């Protein structure tokens, strides 16, 4: 069946290049989306698939050039190519068996960011291919030096094992992660791309990039049907009711057309279905809940209310001043600290202070906004560009939250970008000052009660 290991590996190189071109724009799921069983098995089987295609093409080439006389040529073929081929087979076997074990034992494996999945998959194939050649080379060197010095032969074996294990780790770590979200919504909505705080596509190109991405409407509809029956009200917020607070509201403002119970419904729905508040949330989980909530839950008119105040700082300030007693009643001190909302508020305030302390000539907010508009791929692309505006204290606060919740460096970078770009967007909407003041008031209210 195999007439030339060399031909197989050369063909495999070109197959990987073709795969890279074909998969370049392929996206999968959302950040840290849990991969379902069949896609996981397909990823595990991909190395065998590429290798099988290469073998078939090699056979076709052999048939075309009528090389039947070379049936025994493999016996004389350089051991470098043979060792590289069998190393490739071992790689493929380990990856496939690993995916099979994960499926059987129901391990939750996630992807690192929905965008660029095809690129990272191609990089994974390339790393395995190059590692196979290096291992083949070291084994060839081992055969040459073994007679001279067994110690050098042992060193070559050690380097081969090191390259084998290291490349497997780097390749898989570049593509997959065990640091997945425990939010069950992620399991049911695997094809929803990231969004950011709005469902409106802006005429401004930068808004279109930062605030929204294309959506598969069929996947959204199917996911929404599942989400409608999904209950995740950890604190029982949907049962909260405070009729006695109505008399403390000076002006109904944005809720002028709603009765008191309907007004409370907005807040119940926002806290339980948008934020999905629960104990010890990470910033990533809060962010993801907001994104999916804003995409899927406009049936209650939440987005309409947001748009009423989002671009008018005076209306935003009045709405908070009027309804803060209701907000404080719904979110108790215990809930505020228990759910880590306090940490998120601290991080947002600290990030604003960082930016505000910079030299005005740096145009930090405008630069961050432009960075987000031009860098559309992954946090590793725009995080280094935003990092100069991030203080070590703020970064440590974000990293501490990610580490405590078992999340990875990717999560820290993505959350940092989200928090600092938050202020760039508020600056663009001309409500940055009011937003900051509201966060400070919230912090003072809860920390004041904590110290009583």
N, C-alpha and C positions, 0 to 999 in steps of 0.2 A: 504493500500500500504506500509506504513511504520510500521514495526513490532518492530524495535529497533533503537532508535536514537544513542545509544552507538555503535552498530555494524556499522552503517553508518559512524560515525566519525573515528572509528578504520580502516575501509576499506579505507576511504578517505586518511588517513595518508599513507597507503601503495600505494595508487594510485599516490599520489604526489611523493613518492620515485621512482616509476616506470617512471613517467613523467620526473623526474630529470635525470635518466639514459638515457632515450630515447632522450631527448632534449639537452644533455650535449654539443654536438658539433654543434648544430644548430646555423647558423649565418643568419643575416637578414640585407640587405641593406648596407649603408655606415654610417659614423658618422653623426648623426642628420638627417638621411634620413627621408623624410616625408612619413608616413605610408599611403598607399592607403586605400580606404574605407572598402573593404572586409577583409583584414588582421586586420584592427582596430576593426571591429565588431567581428571577431573571438577571438581576445584578450579579448574584453569585455565580450564575451559569455563563455570564458574559465572556469570561476568559476562555472557557471551553469552546464557546461559540466562535470567537475570533480565531482560535487555533484550528477549529474544524474547517472554517471557511478557507483558511490558509492552506490546509492539507488538500482540500478539494481542488483549489486553484493549482497547487503544485502538481497534482495528478493530471489535471487538464493540460498543463504546460508539457509534462512528460509525454502525454499522448500525442500532442501536436508535433513535437520534435522527434517522435518515434524513438524514445530512448529505452525501449525494452531491453536492449543489450546492456543496460547499466543497472540491471536488477541487483547486482552485487556490489554496486559502487559505494553503497552506504558503509560497507565493511572497510573501505579504504578512505572514507571521508574523514576530514579533520575532526578530532574529538571535541574541539572547541564548539562546533556547530551541534554536535550530538548532545554534549553536556548542556548547552544553552537550551536546546529543545526540551530535554527532560526536566530541566529546572522550571521551564515554562509550564510543563504538565503538572509538576508538584505545586506551583503557585495556583494553578487553576483548580486543582483538587482541594487544596486547603480553603480557598475562598468559597467554593461551592459547598463543601461540607460545613463550613462555618455558617453560611446562610441557612442551610438545612437545619442545623442545630438551633439557630435562633427562631426558626419557624416552629419547630417541634416543641421547644421549651417556652414559646411565646415571649421571647425577649423583645423589648421595644427598641427598635433601631430608628433613629431619625436622620434627616438630611440636613446639611449645613447651608441653609438659605435656599429659597426656591429658584432664584435667578442664577444662571450660569451652571445649572446642574449638568448640562451636556459638556461644558468645558471641563469641569472637574472630573467627570466620568472618563473623558478622553485622556486627561492627565494621569488618572489612575492606570489606564491601560498602558500608557507610555512608560510610566515608572516601572511597572512589572516587566515590560519588554526589555528596557535598558538593564534592569537588575539581572535578568536572565543571561544577558550577554556578558555582564561583568562576572557573574558566578562561573559561567563557562570558561571565561578567560583565566580566572584564578585556579580552576581545576586543571587547566592545561599547564599552567605554570607549575602547579604542584607535581604533576607527572614528570616535569623536566628537572625539578630541584630535589625531588624525593630521594634520588639515588645519591646525590651529593650531600644533602643534609635533611634528615627526617624532621628536624626542628622547623626548617623553612616550609616543608610540606605541611606540617601542622599549622603553621601560621597562615598559609594560604586557605586551609580549611576553615580556620577561625574567621578570617576576613570574609569568606564566602557566606558563612552563617550570619555574620554581622550584617552584611549587605542584604541578604535574603530577608532577615527579620526586620531590619530597619526600613527597607523599601516597602514591605508589606504593611508595616505600621503607618508610614507616611502616606502611602497611597490610600489606605482605607480611612485614615484620619482626615484626609483632605476631602473625602466624599461623604462619609457617614459619621454619626456620633451616637453615643449612648446617653448623652445629656439631652433628653427630650422633655417636652412639656407633659406634665401629668394631667393637664386639662383635657377632659374627654372630648371636648368639641373638636380638638385637633384630629382625633381619630376619625371623626365623621366627615370632616371637611378637608379633603386632601388636595383639592385642586383650586383653592382660593388663593390668589396672589396677595402680596402685601398691599395694604392701602394705608392712607394716613389721614385720619381725622375728618374726612369729608367724602361725600358721594358725588360732589359736583366736579366736572371737568372744567378747569379754568381756561379762558381764552389766552391767558398768560402762559407761555410755554413752560416757564419755570414751575408754575403751580401745577400744570399737568404732570410734570415729572415728579414733583415732591408729594403732591396730595392725592394722586390717584394712578392706578394702573389698569390695564385692560382686564376684563373679567369674562370668564366663560359662563354665559348666562344659564346654560343648562345645568352646569355643576352647582351654580349658586342656588338655583331653584330646588334641586334635589337636596342640597345641604340644608336649605332653609326649612324644607318639610320635616327633616329630622330634628332641626334645632327647635322648632315650634313646640315639640313635645318634650324638650330637654329641660329638666329641672336641676338647678344647681344653686339654690338659695341657701347658702351655708348659714347665714345669720337669721333666716326667717323674715327678711325685710318685707316680703310681700304681704305680711300680716300686720305691719306697723301702721298705726293711725294716730294722728294727733289733732283732733278737732279743736282742742283748746287753744292751739297756736294761731288759728285763723284771725283772731282779734288783734294779734301783734303785727299783722301785715298791713302796712300803710297804703300801698298801692299794688294792685294785682299785676300791672305791667304786662309782660308777655303772656300771662295766663288770664288775661282779662275776659276771654271768651269761655273760660272753663270754671266749673264749680269747684269747691274745695276738695272734694274727693278725687276729681279728675286731676287737679293740681298735684295731689299727693301721689297719684298713679304714675305721673311722669317721673317723680323722684324714685319711687319704688322700682319702676322698670329700669331706670338708668343704673341704679346701684346693684340690682340683682341680675339684670340681663346684659348690661354693658360692662361694668367693672367686674361683675361676678365676684364680689368681695368674699374672701374666705381667709382663714388663718395663714399667716406667714407667706403671703404672696411675694413672688419675685417681680422685679420691674418688667422683665420680659413677659410674664404672664399677664400683668395689668395692661401693658401695651398691646399685646395680642388680643385680649378681650375687648378693648376699646375699638381696635381696628375691625374685628369681625362684627362687633355689635353695631357699629356705624354703617356697615355694609348691609346687614341683614335685618335690622330691627326698625326701619323707618315707618313701619305700619302704625306705630304709636305716635308718629309725628315728632319724634325726638329731634331729628335733623332740622325740621322746620323751626323749632324753638331755638336751636343753636344758631341758625342763620339769622334769626331776628336780632341777636345781640353780638354776633361775632365781629361784625365790621363797624360797630358803633360802641366806642368805649364807654360813653355815658350810659347807654342802655345796659351794657354789661355790668357796670358798677351799680346802677340802680337795682337791677335784678338781684344781684348778690346781697346788697344791703337789705332789700325787702324780704328775701326768702332765706337768709342765713339762719334765722331761728329754726326754720323747718329742717334745714340741712343739719344743724347741730343736734336736733332732736333725733333725726334718723340715724346719724352716725355718732354713736356714743363714744366716750373716751376709750373704752375697752376695744371697740371695733376699730377705731382710728389707729391705735398702736398695735393691736393684734394682727391686723391685716397688712401692716407695713405701709399704710398710706403716709404715716409720718416720715418714713425714710424717703419716699418719693417726693414729698413736699420739700424736705430738707435738701435733696439733690437738685431740685429745680431752683430753689432759692440760691443755693451755693453756685450753681452754674451761671445764674444771672449776675451774681456778685462778681464772679470771675470775669465775665465779659464787660461789666460796667467799670471794673478797675483797670482795664486796658487803655492804652493811649487811643483817644478818639480818632487819630489819624490812621489807625490800623483798620478802621472800618470793619470790625470783627463780624457784626451781624450780617452786613452785606456780603462779606466774603464767605461766610458759612452758608448763606442762602445760595450763592453762586456755585459753591462746591457741591451742594446737594443737587442743584439743577443740572450740573454737567457730569457728575459721577453717578451713573445709574446702576452700577452692578452690585458690589458687595461692600460690607463695612471695611474689609482690608484695603479697599481702594480709597475711600474717602476718610476713614478714621485717621490715618497719618496726617492728612491735610487739616483736620479739625483739631487734632491733639495740641497744637501750639496754643490754642485758646483755653485748654483744659488745665485746671490746677491739679497738682498731685493729690490734694485733699479731696477734691470732688471725684477724681478717678478712683481713689481708694474707697470712697463711700460706695460707688457703683460696683466696684470689683468685690467688695465685701458682701454686698447683697447677692451677687451672682454666685460667689463661692459658697455662701451659706445654703443656697438652694441647689447646689450641685450642678451649676451651669458652667459653660466653658468660656475660654477667652473670647470666642466669637460673640457670645452673649454680652460680655462686658463691652466690647467694641460697638456692637449694634445699639445697646442701651445708651452708651455715651453719645453716640451720634444722634439718637432720637431726642435725648434730653437737651442737648445744645442746639440742635436745629429747631426745637420747639420754640426757642426765643427768636430765632431768625424768622419763623413764620408769624409769630405774634407781632414782630416789628413790621413785617410787610402788611399786616392787617391793621396796624396803627392802634393796637390795644395792649402793647407790651407793658406800659406803666401800670395800667389798671390791673392787668393779670398778676403782675408781681405784688401789688398791694393786697390783692385778694388772698394770695398764697401766704403772705406775711400775717394777715389777720387770722387766717385759719390756724397757722402755726401758733400764734400767740394765744388764741382761744383754748386750744387743746392742751398746750403746755402749761398755761395758766391754771387750768382746772386740775392738771396732774400734780401741780405743786401745792394745791390747796390742802 
